[in-house]
Amino acid sequence: MAYLLVLILKYDLIYIVRHIGPDPDAIGSEIALRDSIKLTFPNKQVYAFGASVSKFKYIGHLDKFMDFDYENALVITLDIPNKSRIDGLNVDKFKHVIKIDHHPFVEKFADIELIDDTSSSASQLVVELIMNTKLKLNDLASERLYIGIVGDTNRFLHSYTSSETFEIASYLLKNSNINITKIYENMYSKSFDDIKVNNYITNNLT
């Protein structure tokens, strides 16, 4: 994974994007990677883009779209197997693109593609990148990555949850101060209206 860091080191301007219709893994991984790069290299300009989703505001803030600098920016795509799923950015206009993804291969659109379809999530891959390079991690970034892993594994219930997934989760817990109770409250608490809808459905099943 060091070759990814070489390209990150080369650029002072970096755009990070994820797929349309994002889930906690997509948003958590892009915000955490943005903050990790900025923490490690304070002089770099790093932005995480994509349409905001109100129910995921607890994960963190995204950056506003701008006039993209196609000549001088590196693009990193997360959780995206094919170009048509990228939210708000045309990767064909940039010189260098990195893809980090855990889905089965669909199409090549990046110069460097880190694809592992045995991984639980894009967040797991970002943690592995941080562990194997000199990128830094703080509590907030760790929390967002943990949210991403929990979201894509449905609390470690899905079959693609592996021993490596638990090792990654353990690494985050050991090396940061994550409030698991708060995370689960944010992710799984439901509004009264949602509860009423579920109750109606349950009472009217035939």
N, C-alpha and C positions, 0 to 999 in steps of 0.2 A: 504493500500500500504506500510505500515511500514515494513511488513515482507520482502519485496524486499530489503529495505534498510539494514535490518539485515544481509542478505547474501552479499550485496555489502560491508558492513563494515568488514565482515569476511575475504575478499580477498584483497591482495595487488596487484594482477595481474588480469586484467579484459580485455577480448576480446569482442568487440561488432561487430556484423555482421548483414547484411540485405539480401534481396533476389537478385537473379540474374536479370539482365536487370533492374537496379534500376531507380526509378523516383525521383523527388525532395523530396517527403515524406520520402522515404527510406534513402536517403543520408542525408537529413537535420536532421532527427531524430537521426541517429547514431552519426553524428558528434556533434550535440548539447548535447546528453547524455554523450558522451565521455568528452567533455569540461566541462560539469556541474560537473561530478564526480571529474575530475582533479582540478577544481576550489575549490570544497568543501574539497577534501582530496589531497593536493599537493604531498604527499609522495607515492600515489598509481601510479602504471603503468597502463595506460588505453589506449587501441588501438582500432581504428575503421578500419575494413578491408572490402575489396571488390574491384572488378575491377573498375578502374576509367573510367569516361565517360566525354569526352572533353567538351560537351555542358553544363555540370553541374559543371565545375570547379569554377564558381563564388560562389558556395555554401560553398566550403572549401576543405581542403586537407584531403586525406585518408592516412593511414599508410601503409608501405610496409609489405608484408608477411614476416614471420620469422619462425624460428623453434619453433613450439608451445610447451609450457610447459603444458602437459596434467595433471600433478599431482597437480599443484599449481595455476591454473587459473580458474576463473569464466567466463562463456560465457553468454552473453546477446544477444538474437536474436530479431530483430525488423522488423515488417511488413512482417512476414513469417508464413503462416499457416501450412506448411508441410516441412519436412526435405529436400526433393529433391530440394527445391527452395533456399536453403542456399548457399551463394556465398563463396566458397573457404575454408570451414572448416567442419570437421566431428564432430558433437556434441556428438556422441556416445563415443568418446574417453575421454571426460571430466567428472569429478565427479559431478559438479553442473552446471545446465543450467537454465536460466530464459528466458521465452518467453513473449514478449509484442506485442500484435497484435490486429488489428481491423477487421480482416476478420472473416467470419463464421468458426467455428471449423472444421478442417480437420483431424488432428491427434495429439496425445499427444507425445511430445518428450522432454519435459523439466520438471525439478523438480517443478518449480513454473511457472504457466501460468496465466498471466494477459491478458484476452481476453474480449474485449467489441465490439461486432459487430454493436453496435449503435453509436460508435464513428466515427468521420469523417476521422480519420487518426491515424497513429502511432505517429505522432508529437503531436496530441492532448493528447494522453495517456501519453506521456513523460512530457508534461506540467503539467498534473494532478498529476503525480508522484512527480514532483518537488514541486508543490504547497502543497502537503500533507506530505512532508518529509522535512528534513533540507538541501536538495540539493540546491546549489546556482545557480543563473542564471546571466549571463552578457549580454551585448548588442548583441554580435556576436551569442551566443547560441540562444537568443530570435529571432534574425533575421532568423536563420536557421529553427527554429520551425515554425515561421510564414510562411516561404516559403513552408514548408511541408504541412501545413494546406491549404494554398492557392492552391497549386498544386493538392492535392487530392480532393478538393471541386470545382475545376475550378472556382476560385474566388467567392466561396460561392454560386454557382449556383445549385449544385446537391441537390437532395431531402434529402440526409442524413445529410445535414447541419442543425444543431439543435440550439436551444437557448444556449445550453452548448458550442457549437462551437464558437458562437459569444462572449460568456463570456470569453472563453479561449483567443481568439484573443484580446479582450479588456484588459485582464490581461497583455498580452505581451506588448501591446502598452502603458499601464499605467506605467509599471515597467521597461521600457527600452527605449532607444533612437533608434527607428527603422525608417529607411528611406524608406517609402513605395514606393515612386516614383522610387528610384533606384531598389528596389526589382522587381517591375513590368516591368521595362525596361529590366532587366536581364532575366526575365522569358519569356517575350512575344515579345521582339524585334526579327525581322527576318532578315537574311542576304539577300543581293540583289538577290543571286541565288535562295533562297527559294521563294522570291516574284515573280521571273520570272517563276518558275515552277507553282505556284498557278495561275498566270495570264494565262499561257498556258492551264491549265486544265479548267479554267473558260471560256476561249474563244473557247474551243473545245468540250464543253458539247453537247451531243445530246440526 
